[in-house]
Amino acid sequence: MGGVVSREYVQGNFYNGDVNKIITLDSPHEGTGALNMQLGLLLFCSKIRRKSFKENRV
């Protein structure tokens, strides 16, 4: 978590130029596998729901 927080600080509005380099080891900068899987399932279910809704409107 420290790697993600450090990156957010350097890329954020409160950065003062006081960090020269950040080295992270295995920080989940692109999210975690479990969260990505849940988001994928949520998108999949919403697509099915929209498709079903369109078919029932006809």
N, C-alpha and C positions, 0 to 999 in steps of 0.2 A: 504494500500500500504506500510505502514511503516514496517509491519511484514515481507512482502516478501523481501523488501530491506535489512532488518536486517539479514534475513536468507542468502541472497546472499552474504552479506559482510562476515559473519562468515564462509561460505563455499568457499569463493573466495580466490584468490591468494594474496590479500593485507591484509588478516587477521593477526593481530599482537598478538593475545592471550589476548586482552584487554576486552573481554566480558565474563562474568561468566555464564550468563543465559539469554535466550530470552523467553519472554512470549508473545504469540500473541493471539488475540481474533478475530476469524472469518476471518483470512487472507486467500485469495484464493491461497494457495500453489500449488494446482493441477489445476489451471486455473479457469476461470469463466464458468458458465453454458452456456452463449451465445457463447463464443469462442469455447467451446467443441462441441456445437451443429453445429456451422459453419464448424469446422474441420471434424466432422462426415459426414455432407452433402457433403463436398468436396471429401472425400474418397469414399463415395457411388457413386457420379457422375463419378469419375474417373474409378471405377470398371465397371460401366455400359458402359462407353465409350470404355474401353478396350475390353469388351465382344462383343459389337457391331462391333468393328473394326475387331476382330478375325472372327466373323461370315461373315462379308462382304468380307474377303480375300479369302474365300473358293470358 
